[in-house]
Amino acid sequence: MPVEPDGAAAEATVTGMWEALSRRDWDTVAAHLSPDCIYLDVPIGPTAAARGPADIVKRLKIGLAPLADYRNFPGLMVSNGSDVMYEHREEWHWPTGESAVLPFVTVHRVHDGAITLWKDYWDMAALTNHAPPTWLQDFATADMSWVFDATGLA
């Protein structure tokens, strides 16, 4: 099936955002997101989504900012125009020495050069089995002002 003309542009937007996230360049990540973008960790569910660049970055920082090292490793990316599916893996390394390798499939929707929907599919056990013992406690006590209920929207 041929890719619609905007498929390459949508893939470039997604690639740019993931490159910025791998560097933890929060301003550039936010610049790739539309004002009403919804971010959803599918294993956690739609009631704990984030909406808008500022809240999505706030959400991402809870998990990624404390890490000693974080990297995204590119994989297969396919699109049908505005919808982009991206198979990749992330490596998380905590300052306390623990590390985790997390396989992901991410679905993005891109319109007018900005990501409007971002859904991550991953195995939470792959993270919690390798994270420091305090990781879930730290997450539970973090600023949760970003929480948005995306039920029926994503």
N, C-alpha and C positions, 0 to 999 in steps of 0.2 A: 504494500500500500504506500503510495507516495506521501511524503511529509508535506503538510500544508505550508505555504510560504512563510508563515511566522514561526514555524517549528524551530528553525535554527536560532532565531532571536530568543525564543522562550528558553531553549536549552542554554544559551549564553547567559541569560539572566540567572538561571538556576546555578550554573557553574560558578558565576561570579559571587553569588551569595555564599555558596559552600566554601569557596576559597577564602572569603573573608571570615567565615565562621571558624575555619581551621586555624586562622591567625588570631582568632578572638578579637577581631577588629569590629567592635560593636556598632560603631557609626556606619560603617560600610554595609554591615548586615542589615541594619535598619533602613538604609537607603534603597535596598532591593525589595522592600516590603511596601505594599499599598497601605493607605491609611486605615482600611478596614480589614486587612489580612487576618485570617484566623490560623492559629497554630494549634495543632492537636496531637498529643502523644496518644495514639490509639490504645495502647495497653492501659493507660490511666483513665481514658474515657472523655466524653465531650463535656462533662460538667466541670472539668479542670483544664479547659482550653485557655488560650490567651488571644487577645484581639488588639491589633494595632502595633506598629513598630516598637513603641516605648515599652509596652507591656510584654511583648514577645521577647525583647532583649532582656527585660527584667527576669522573665521565666527562664531563659537560656542560661543566664548568669548564675542562677541558683546551682545548677549542676556543673557548669563548665568553668566558671571563674576561679573556684578554689583549687582546680587541678594543677599539678606541677607541669603536666604536658597533656595536650589534647591534639589529636590529628584526625582528619577525615581522609580516607583513602578512596579515590574515585573507582567506580565500577561501571556497569552498564547503564546507559541513559537512553531512554526512548521517549518519543513524543508523538502526539497526533495533532500537533499545532499548539494549542494553548495548554494542554495537559502534558505534564512531564513526569515520567516515572524514573526513579534513580535508585539503583541497587549499589550500595556502598558499605563501607565498614568504618567504624570509629574506634580509636584506641584512647582509652582514658588512663592516666597515670596520676595517682594521688601523691602528695608530699610524704606520706607515711610508707610508701613503697608498694602498695597494692596497685594492680592494673587490671584492666578488662578490655577485651576485644568484643565489639558489639556489631553484629551484622544488622543492616537496616535495609528496608525498602521505603522510600519516601515518595509521596505523591504531591506534586505542586500543580497549581493552576496559575497561569501567567496571563495578564492582560495589560496592554499598554506599557510593556517593559517592567512591570512590577509583579511580584508574587502576591496573589490574592488568597491563596489557600495553601497550607503546608501541613501534611499529615505524615507522621512518622510511625512506621510499623516495625516493632522490635521486640525482643524477648527480655522482659524486665528481670527475669531470673539470671540471665547472663550478666547483668549489672550487679544486682544485689548479692549474688554469690561471690563476687570478687571485690566489692567495695569495702572500705573500712567499716568496722562495726558501727561507727557513729553516723554513717552516711544518711540513712533514713531518718534518724533523729534530727540531723542538721537540716534536712529537707523539710521536715515537719515544723521546724521552728523558724523557717525563713519567711520573709515578707511575701505574703500571698495576695497582695492587692491587685495582682494581675489576673486573678481567676475570673474567667468568663464562661458562662454556660452556652456551649455551641450546639446543644441538642437540636437536631433538625436542620442545622446550618452547614454541617461539614460531612 
